[in-house]
């Protein structure tokens, strides 16, 4: 860029001294050409380079497909992951010698001949590629995107296939930490949870817009008495098993600094009255003391009352 500028200045001085009108026109043409070269040169310099060479964007996903994007910076990808979780309570992420021990209390377990653990992939040449090294050995400057997913590579540890439908970097949208409107905490049954925010008149309006923005698969429920609610998130639907136990996305407001099951549907709750809101996939026994409202045409279920201590300690 410095060479181009000096070249332009030398040409400018020479042609201005000549005083010829044709040369003056040529000066304009040279300025335009030099400017275009400078722009193109800048593009070539920036292509393939990260704004921060130590920044990594992570896709975190549990075994049920609940996922979110986050990012962090650090010399190694493990350093970057720790930075990404720095706003979570201490102990949410534990690691040893560059390898993940547990996240959200989910660690390595054995089921028969299969081991389940946090598998890591890097985005290479348009696909998720399984990492043979620990995250402590992978430099952040060498990776733009990583997938950290809880799963199994089979009995012989050789099946590293990524589940169908796993998001790709084109889908990456990281929450910026803003608290405008309502901050929604979305918590999976596994214990994984994350936050996003959105605005709207009612909570269901705000949540619908939030899901659109962050590309969270949402299927709404509809009730003539309770209005719209949540039937499914991430393809995980409300369901009742053979024993009568319901698993569903329960909704919670804050009272006295603690989460409490909402007594109203999300259509009836105003965004402006609820700066925070918890949506948690939970299983409730078919017979229990909590009051349950069930709509017979199988479109809506809401938890009316929470038993003391029944909600995990998700940060408000």
PABA-860242 format. One record per residue (C-alpha): residue number from 1; residue in three letters; x, y, z. Coordinates in pm, 1 decimal. Each point is the difference from the previous one (the first is absolute). Example, Ala and Ser with C-alpha at 12.3 -4.5 7.8 and 13.67 -1.06 7.14 Angstrom:
# PABA-860242
+-----+------+----------+----------+----------+
: pos : code :        X :        Y :        Z :
+-----+------+----------+----------+----------+
:   1 :  ala :   1230.0 :   -450.0 :    780.0 :
:   2 :  ser :    137.0 :    344.0 :    -66.0 :
+-----+------+----------+----------+----------+
This chain:
# PABA-860242
+-----+------+----------+----------+----------+
: pos : code :        X :        Y :        Z :
+-----+------+----------+----------+----------+
:   1 :  unk :      0.0 :      0.0 :      0.0 :
:   2 :  unk :    290.3 :    236.3 :     82.7 :
:   3 :  unk :    164.8 :    -73.3 :   -337.8 :
:   4 :  unk :   -323.0 :     76.0 :   -185.0 :
:   5 :  unk :    -39.9 :    331.2 :    181.9 :
:   6 :  unk :    357.2 :    107.3 :    -73.3 :
:   7 :  unk :    -41.8 :    -93.7 :   -366.3 :
:   8 :  unk :   -313.3 :    211.9 :    -21.5 :
:   9 :  unk :    173.2 :    300.3 :    161.3 :
:  10 :  unk :    294.4 :    -19.5 :   -243.3 :
:  11 :  unk :   -231.3 :    -19.0 :   -302.7 :
:  12 :  unk :   -210.6 :    284.0 :    137.2 :
:  13 :  unk :    300.2 :    234.9 :     37.8 :
:  14 :  unk :    132.3 :    -78.4 :   -347.0 :
:  15 :  unk :   -327.7 :     52.1 :   -180.2 :
:  16 :  unk :    -99.2 :    312.4 :    192.6 :
:  17 :  unk :    328.0 :    166.6 :    -99.2 :
:  18 :  unk :    -74.1 :    -73.4 :   -366.1 :
:  19 :  unk :   -316.6 :    207.9 :     30.2 :
:  20 :  unk :   -163.3 :   -180.8 :   -289.9 :
:  21 :  unk :   -381.5 :    -34.1 :     18.8 :
:  22 :  unk :     12.1 :   -349.2 :   -145.0 :
:  23 :  unk :    243.1 :   -100.7 :    270.9 :
:  24 :  unk :   -239.6 :    135.8 :    262.6 :
:  25 :  unk :   -269.4 :   -231.2 :   -133.4 :
:  26 :  unk :    243.9 :   -287.5 :     13.4 :
:  27 :  unk :     75.6 :     86.3 :    361.8 :
:  28 :  unk :   -365.3 :    -64.6 :     88.1 :
:  29 :  unk :     15.5 :   -335.0 :   -177.6 :
:  30 :  unk :    319.2 :    -96.4 :    184.0 :
:  31 :  unk :   -155.5 :     93.9 :    335.1 :
:  32 :  unk :   -298.4 :   -223.5 :    -71.9 :
:  33 :  unk :    220.6 :   -290.6 :   -110.2 :
:  34 :  unk :    227.9 :     35.7 :    302.5 :
:  35 :  unk :   -303.9 :     10.8 :    232.8 :
:  36 :  unk :   -141.2 :   -315.9 :   -156.2 :
:  37 :  unk :    333.2 :   -176.9 :     33.6 :
:  38 :  unk :     16.7 :    104.9 :    364.2 :
:  39 :  unk :   -347.4 :   -139.4 :     70.4 :
:  40 :  unk :     78.0 :   -327.7 :   -174.8 :
:  41 :  unk :    330.2 :    -23.9 :    185.0 :
:  42 :  unk :   -184.9 :     47.2 :    328.6 :
:  43 :  unk :   -240.8 :   -279.9 :    -88.4 :
:  44 :  unk :    285.2 :   -239.0 :    -72.0 :
:  45 :  unk :    165.6 :     90.0 :    328.9 :
:  46 :  unk :   -316.8 :    -63.3 :    201.0 :
:  47 :  unk :   -125.1 :   -311.2 :   -177.4 :
:  48 :  unk :     24.2 :   -307.4 :    221.9 :
:  49 :  unk :    110.6 :    200.5 :    303.7 :
:  50 :  unk :   -200.5 :     21.4 :    322.8 :
:  51 :  unk :    -60.8 :    335.1 :    164.7 :
:  52 :  unk :    141.7 :   -155.1 :    317.4 :
:  53 :  unk :    227.7 :   -295.3 :    -80.1 :
:  54 :  unk :    -67.0 :   -153.5 :    342.0 :
:  55 :  unk :   -379.2 :     13.7 :    -23.9 :
:  56 :  unk :   -194.2 :   -323.9 :    -47.2 :
:  57 :  unk :   -375.6 :    -39.7 :    -48.5 :
:  58 :  unk :   -143.1 :   -314.8 :    161.2 :
:  59 :  unk :   -316.9 :   -197.3 :    -66.3 :
:  60 :  unk :    -99.8 :   -171.3 :    326.2 :
:  61 :  unk :   -246.9 :   -287.3 :    -38.9 :
:  62 :  unk :   -131.6 :   -268.0 :    234.5 :
:  63 :  unk :   -104.5 :   -354.5 :    -88.8 :
:  64 :  unk :   -360.4 :    110.3 :    -65.5 :
:  65 :  unk :     96.4 :    264.3 :   -254.7 :
:  66 :  unk :    -50.9 :    306.5 :    221.3 :
:  67 :  unk :    269.8 :    243.7 :   -103.5 :
:  68 :  unk :    129.6 :    355.5 :      5.6 :
:  69 :  unk :    292.5 :    201.6 :   -137.7 :
:  70 :  unk :    255.7 :    177.2 :    216.4 :
:  71 :  unk :    351.2 :    134.2 :    -44.8 :
:  72 :  unk :    317.9 :     68.2 :    192.6 :
:  73 :  unk :    363.8 :     91.9 :    -41.9 :
:  74 :  unk :    320.2 :   -164.9 :    115.3 :
:  75 :  unk :    326.3 :   -140.9 :   -124.4 :
:  76 :  unk :   -138.7 :   -353.4 :    -26.9 :
:  77 :  unk :   -354.6 :   -109.1 :    -78.3 :
:  78 :  unk :    -31.3 :   -119.9 :    359.6 :
:  79 :  unk :     96.0 :    348.0 :    121.0 :
:  80 :  unk :   -260.0 :    145.2 :   -235.6 :
:  81 :  unk :   -268.6 :   -242.7 :    125.0 :
:  82 :  unk :     74.4 :     91.8 :    361.0 :
:  83 :  unk :    -31.4 :    365.4 :    -93.6 :
:  84 :  unk :   -333.8 :    -69.9 :   -169.4 :
:  85 :  unk :   -128.4 :   -148.7 :    328.0 :
:  86 :  unk :    143.8 :    270.4 :    223.4 :
:  87 :  unk :   -347.0 :    148.8 :     61.9 :
:  88 :  unk :   -141.8 :   -333.6 :    118.8 :
:  89 :  unk :     23.5 :   -108.1 :    365.8 :
:  90 :  unk :    334.4 :   -144.3 :    101.8 :
:  91 :  unk :     19.3 :   -371.3 :    -73.2 :
:  92 :  unk :   -235.3 :      7.9 :   -301.0 :
:  93 :  unk :    298.1 :   -101.7 :   -211.3 :
:  94 :  unk :    272.5 :   -224.3 :    142.1 :
:  95 :  unk :    304.3 :   -116.1 :   -192.7 :
:  96 :  unk :    327.6 :   -180.7 :     57.4 :
:  97 :  unk :    316.7 :     13.5 :   -211.5 :
:  98 :  unk :   -183.9 :    159.0 :   -291.6 :
:  99 :  unk :   -286.8 :   -251.7 :      0.4 :
: 100 :  unk :   -360.0 :     60.7 :    109.6 :
: 101 :  unk :   -105.4 :   -175.9 :    318.4 :
: 102 :  unk :   -354.5 :    133.6 :     19.6 :
: 103 :  unk :   -227.5 :    281.8 :   -113.5 :
: 104 :  unk :   -327.5 :     81.0 :    176.4 :
: 105 :  unk :     72.2 :   -296.1 :    226.8 :
: 106 :  unk :      2.8 :   -234.8 :   -300.5 :
: 107 :  unk :    314.8 :   -212.1 :     -8.0 :
: 108 :  unk :    129.4 :   -320.4 :   -152.8 :
: 109 :  unk :   -214.4 :   -305.5 :     72.0 :
: 110 :  unk :      1.0 :   -359.2 :   -118.8 :
: 111 :  unk :   -311.2 :   -171.4 :   -130.5 :
: 112 :  unk :     75.7 :   -361.5 :    -77.4 :
: 113 :  unk :    291.1 :      4.5 :   -240.0 :
: 114 :  unk :    -53.0 :    362.0 :   -101.4 :
: 115 :  unk :    154.5 :    307.1 :    155.9 :
: 116 :  unk :   -185.2 :    331.5 :     -7.2 :
: 117 :  unk :    205.9 :    318.0 :     23.2 :
: 118 :  unk :     43.6 :    352.8 :   -138.2 :
: 119 :  unk :    125.7 :    -52.5 :   -354.9 :
: 120 :  unk :    176.0 :    287.2 :   -179.2 :
: 121 :  unk :      3.8 :     85.6 :   -369.0 :
: 122 :  unk :    158.2 :    279.8 :   -201.2 :
: 123 :  unk :   -156.2 :    154.2 :   -310.3 :
: 124 :  unk :    234.9 :   -101.4 :   -281.2 :
: 125 :  unk :    -67.1 :     35.9 :   -372.9 :
: 126 :  unk :   -374.3 :     33.0 :     42.4 :
: 127 :  unk :    -68.2 :   -278.5 :    250.0 :
: 128 :  unk :     38.1 :    -92.7 :    366.2 :
: 129 :  unk :    322.8 :   -198.4 :     41.3 :
: 130 :  unk :     65.6 :   -204.9 :    311.4 :
: 131 :  unk :    299.3 :    114.5 :    204.3 :
: 132 :  unk :    253.6 :   -265.1 :     91.7 :
: 133 :  unk :    176.1 :    241.9 :    236.8 :
: 134 :  unk :   -108.9 :    150.6 :    327.2 :
: 135 :  unk :   -118.5 :    359.6 :     -7.3 :
: 136 :  unk :    307.3 :    101.0 :    197.5 :
: 137 :  unk :    212.8 :   -100.0 :   -298.6 :
: 138 :  unk :   -202.0 :    183.7 :   -266.0 :
: 139 :  unk :     92.1 :    365.0 :    -48.8 :
: 140 :  unk :   -286.2 :    245.9 :    -30.0 :
: 141 :  unk :    173.2 :    172.0 :   -290.6 :
: 142 :  unk :    -46.7 :   -320.7 :   -202.1 :
: 143 :  unk :   -375.2 :    -31.5 :     59.8 :
: 144 :  unk :   -296.9 :    224.9 :    -72.2 :
: 145 :  unk :   -284.2 :   -228.2 :    114.0 :
: 146 :  unk :    -22.5 :   -302.3 :    227.5 :
: 147 :  unk :   -282.7 :   -238.9 :     78.6 :
: 148 :  unk :     -8.9 :   -133.8 :    355.7 :
: 149 :  unk :   -269.5 :   -267.4 :     12.8 :
: 150 :  unk :    -89.6 :   -263.9 :    256.6 :
: 151 :  unk :    -20.1 :   -339.9 :   -162.9 :
: 152 :  unk :    171.7 :   -331.0 :    -64.6 :
: 153 :  unk :    242.3 :   -125.2 :   -261.2 :
: 154 :  unk :   -115.7 :   -358.3 :     48.0 :
: 155 :  unk :    145.2 :   -300.9 :    175.1 :
: 156 :  unk :    325.5 :     16.7 :   -194.9 :
: 157 :  unk :     19.1 :    383.6 :     15.0 :
: 158 :  unk :      9.8 :     19.7 :   -380.6 :
: 159 :  unk :   -343.7 :    140.6 :    -87.2 :
: 160 :  unk :     41.9 :    377.8 :      0.8 :
: 161 :  unk :   -297.0 :     79.0 :   -223.5 :
: 162 :  unk :   -168.8 :    330.7 :     79.6 :
: 163 :  unk :   -378.9 :    -34.5 :     52.9 :
: 164 :  unk :   -212.8 :    105.9 :   -298.8 :
: 165 :  unk :   -126.1 :    355.1 :     24.6 :
: 166 :  unk :    288.8 :    121.5 :    215.5 :
: 167 :  unk :     33.7 :    376.5 :    -60.4 :
: 168 :  unk :    289.7 :    138.4 :   -204.1 :
: 169 :  unk :    190.8 :    331.0 :     28.2 :
: 170 :  unk :   -243.7 :    173.0 :   -236.0 :
: 171 :  unk :   -256.7 :    -41.8 :    279.6 :
: 172 :  unk :    224.8 :    151.5 :    267.4 :
: 173 :  unk :   -153.6 :    284.6 :    198.8 :
: 174 :  unk :    152.5 :     67.7 :    342.7 :
: 175 :  unk :   -203.3 :    180.8 :    266.0 :
: 176 :  unk :    153.1 :    342.2 :     58.6 :
: 177 :  unk :    -97.7 :     13.0 :    366.5 :
: 178 :  unk :   -258.8 :    275.4 :    -44.8 :
: 179 :  unk :   -294.7 :      4.5 :    241.2 :
: 180 :  unk :   -246.6 :    201.5 :   -207.6 :
: 181 :  unk :   -352.2 :   -138.0 :     35.6 :
: 182 :  unk :      2.5 :   -342.1 :    167.6 :
: 183 :  unk :    302.1 :   -220.3 :     60.4 :
: 184 :  unk :   -107.8 :   -359.8 :    -58.2 :
: 185 :  unk :    187.3 :   -284.3 :    168.6 :
: 186 :  unk :    -51.7 :   -316.9 :   -204.1 :
: 187 :  unk :     89.1 :   -313.0 :    197.1 :
: 188 :  unk :     16.2 :   -352.4 :   -138.2 :
: 189 :  unk :    -85.1 :   -312.3 :    196.5 :
: 190 :  unk :    369.9 :    -90.3 :    -14.1 :
: 191 :  unk :     94.1 :    307.5 :    203.0 :
: 192 :  unk :    138.2 :    203.2 :   -291.1 :
: 193 :  unk :   -133.8 :    355.3 :      0.5 :
: 194 :  unk :     58.6 :    334.3 :   -167.4 :
: 195 :  unk :   -148.6 :    348.8 :    -23.2 :
: 196 :  unk :   -137.4 :    217.5 :   -279.8 :
: 197 :  unk :   -214.4 :    311.5 :      3.6 :
: 198 :  unk :   -286.3 :    140.8 :   -203.5 :
: 199 :  unk :   -276.4 :    259.1 :      3.1 :
: 200 :  unk :   -369.4 :     -4.5 :    -75.3 :
: 201 :  unk :   -339.1 :     75.4 :    150.6 :
: 202 :  unk :    -59.4 :   -338.6 :    160.3 :
: 203 :  unk :    264.3 :   -253.9 :    100.9 :
: 204 :  unk :   -102.2 :   -238.3 :   -276.4 :
: 205 :  unk :     39.6 :    281.1 :   -255.3 :
: 206 :  unk :    343.6 :     84.0 :    136.7 :
: 207 :  unk :    104.0 :   -363.7 :     15.4 :
: 208 :  unk :   -117.6 :    -65.9 :   -354.6 :
: 209 :  unk :    212.2 :    287.7 :   -129.9 :
: 210 :  unk :    293.2 :   -119.3 :    208.3 :
: 211 :  unk :    -24.1 :   -349.7 :   -145.0 :
: 212 :  unk :     -7.5 :    143.8 :   -350.0 :
: 213 :  unk :    308.1 :    212.1 :     67.3 :
: 214 :  unk :    207.0 :   -276.8 :    157.8 :
: 215 :  unk :   -139.4 :   -271.7 :   -227.8 :
: 216 :  unk :   -145.4 :   -202.4 :    285.8 :
: 217 :  unk :   -253.9 :   -252.2 :   -134.8 :
: 218 :  unk :   -332.2 :     89.2 :    165.0 :
: 219 :  unk :   -343.1 :   -155.5 :    -33.6 :
: 220 :  unk :   -273.9 :    189.1 :    178.8 :
: 221 :  unk :   -299.8 :   -149.2 :    176.0 :
: 222 :  unk :   -344.7 :    158.1 :    -33.4 :
: 223 :  unk :   -280.3 :     17.3 :    252.4 :
: 224 :  unk :   -322.5 :    205.3 :    -15.5 :
: 225 :  unk :     21.5 :     58.1 :    374.7 :
: 226 :  unk :    374.1 :     32.4 :     64.1 :
: 227 :  unk :    114.9 :    140.9 :   -334.0 :
: 228 :  unk :    325.1 :    -95.6 :   -169.5 :
: 229 :  unk :    275.1 :   -186.6 :    182.6 :
: 230 :  unk :    288.3 :   -236.9 :    -66.3 :
: 231 :  unk :    -68.2 :   -347.8 :   -133.7 :
: 232 :  unk :    350.5 :    -85.3 :   -118.3 :
: 233 :  unk :    350.7 :    146.8 :     -5.3 :
: 234 :  unk :    291.3 :   -148.8 :   -195.4 :
: 235 :  unk :   -245.7 :   -262.7 :   -120.8 :
: 236 :  unk :    -55.3 :   -121.7 :    358.8 :
: 237 :  unk :   -375.2 :    -27.3 :     51.9 :
: 238 :  unk :   -221.3 :    -24.1 :    303.6 :
: 239 :  unk :    -68.6 :   -367.6 :     58.7 :
: 240 :  unk :   -161.3 :   -234.4 :    251.9 :
: 241 :  unk :    151.4 :   -342.0 :     62.4 :
: 242 :  unk :   -177.6 :   -326.8 :     80.7 :
: 243 :  unk :     21.8 :     71.7 :    373.0 :
: 244 :  unk :   -182.8 :    328.9 :    -36.5 :
: 245 :  unk :    307.7 :    218.9 :     44.8 :
: 246 :  unk :      0.7 :    323.6 :   -197.7 :
: 247 :  unk :    315.4 :    146.0 :   -152.6 :
: 248 :  unk :    -47.1 :    355.0 :   -128.4 :
: 249 :  unk :    142.9 :    351.8 :    -22.5 :
: 250 :  unk :   -105.0 :    153.2 :    329.8 :
: 251 :  unk :      0.4 :    378.8 :     44.5 :
: 252 :  unk :    113.8 :    192.9 :    305.0 :
: 253 :  unk :     -2.9 :    356.4 :    127.8 :
: 254 :  unk :    205.5 :    148.0 :    283.6 :
: 255 :  unk :   -141.9 :     58.4 :    346.5 :
: 256 :  unk :    221.5 :    111.3 :    287.6 :
: 257 :  unk :    308.3 :    -68.0 :   -207.3 :
: 258 :  unk :    -93.9 :   -361.3 :    -76.5 :
: 259 :  unk :   -160.6 :   -178.9 :   -291.7 :
: 260 :  unk :   -364.6 :    -93.5 :     44.1 :
: 261 :  unk :   -234.5 :   -176.4 :   -239.8 :
: 262 :  unk :   -217.5 :    249.8 :   -184.6 :
: 263 :  unk :   -373.0 :     -0.4 :     67.0 :
: 264 :  unk :    -67.0 :    168.9 :   -335.2 :
: 265 :  unk :     68.3 :    -85.6 :   -359.9 :
: 266 :  unk :    270.3 :    187.5 :   -190.9 :
: 267 :  unk :   -267.4 :    180.7 :   -204.1 :
: 268 :  unk :   -134.1 :    154.0 :    321.6 :
: 269 :  unk :    337.6 :    111.8 :    134.6 :
: 270 :  unk :    138.3 :    336.2 :   -105.5 :
: 271 :  unk :    359.7 :     30.7 :   -108.2 :
: 272 :  unk :     36.5 :    328.9 :    188.4 :
: 273 :  unk :   -108.1 :   -167.0 :    325.5 :
: 274 :  unk :    243.4 :   -290.9 :    -32.9 :
: 275 :  unk :    364.2 :    102.4 :    -51.7 :
: 276 :  unk :     99.8 :   -365.9 :     41.5 :
: 277 :  unk :   -179.2 :   -327.5 :    -80.1 :
: 278 :  unk :     97.8 :   -367.2 :     26.3 :
: 279 :  unk :   -103.2 :   -266.0 :   -251.4 :
: 280 :  unk :    105.4 :   -343.5 :    124.9 :
: 281 :  unk :    -67.8 :   -346.7 :   -138.3 :
: 282 :  unk :    -99.9 :   -211.1 :    297.9 :
: 283 :  unk :   -179.4 :   -321.9 :     83.5 :
: 284 :  unk :   -281.0 :     -4.9 :    254.6 :
: 285 :  unk :   -164.1 :   -308.2 :    152.4 :
: 286 :  unk :   -349.9 :    -80.3 :   -118.1 :
: 287 :  unk :   -134.3 :     31.9 :    356.2 :
: 288 :  unk :    149.4 :    274.0 :    219.4 :
: 289 :  unk :   -104.6 :    290.5 :    218.6 :
: 290 :  unk :     79.4 :    274.8 :   -253.4 :
: 291 :  unk :   -306.8 :    135.7 :   -178.3 :
: 292 :  unk :      0.6 :    -86.7 :   -369.9 :
: 293 :  unk :   -227.4 :    145.0 :   -263.7 :
: 294 :  unk :    -49.7 :   -231.7 :   -297.6 :
: 295 :  unk :   -186.3 :     85.7 :   -318.1 :
: 296 :  unk :   -172.4 :   -308.8 :   -131.7 :
: 297 :  unk :     85.8 :     59.2 :   -367.7 :
: 298 :  unk :    370.6 :    -42.5 :     77.0 :
: 299 :  unk :    124.2 :    343.6 :    -91.1 :
: 300 :  unk :    103.0 :    159.6 :    326.3 :
: 301 :  unk :    138.9 :    -89.5 :    339.6 :
: 302 :  unk :    113.3 :    245.5 :    262.0 :
: 303 :  unk :    143.9 :    -53.6 :    345.2 :
: 304 :  unk :   -196.5 :    205.9 :    248.0 :
: 305 :  unk :    188.9 :    -49.0 :    323.7 :
: 306 :  unk :    353.3 :    -95.7 :     87.4 :
: 307 :  unk :     88.2 :   -224.4 :    291.8 :
: 308 :  unk :    278.2 :    144.9 :    220.8 :
: 309 :  unk :    342.9 :    -78.9 :   -134.1 :
: 310 :  unk :   -129.1 :   -173.0 :   -312.6 :
: 311 :  unk :    161.7 :    247.7 :   -241.7 :
: 312 :  unk :    374.6 :    -41.0 :    -58.0 :
: 313 :  unk :    218.1 :    291.2 :    101.2 :
: 314 :  unk :      3.8 :    175.5 :   -336.8 :
: 315 :  unk :    136.7 :    354.4 :     50.9 :
: 316 :  unk :   -268.8 :    268.0 :    -14.0 :
+-----+------+----------+----------+----------+
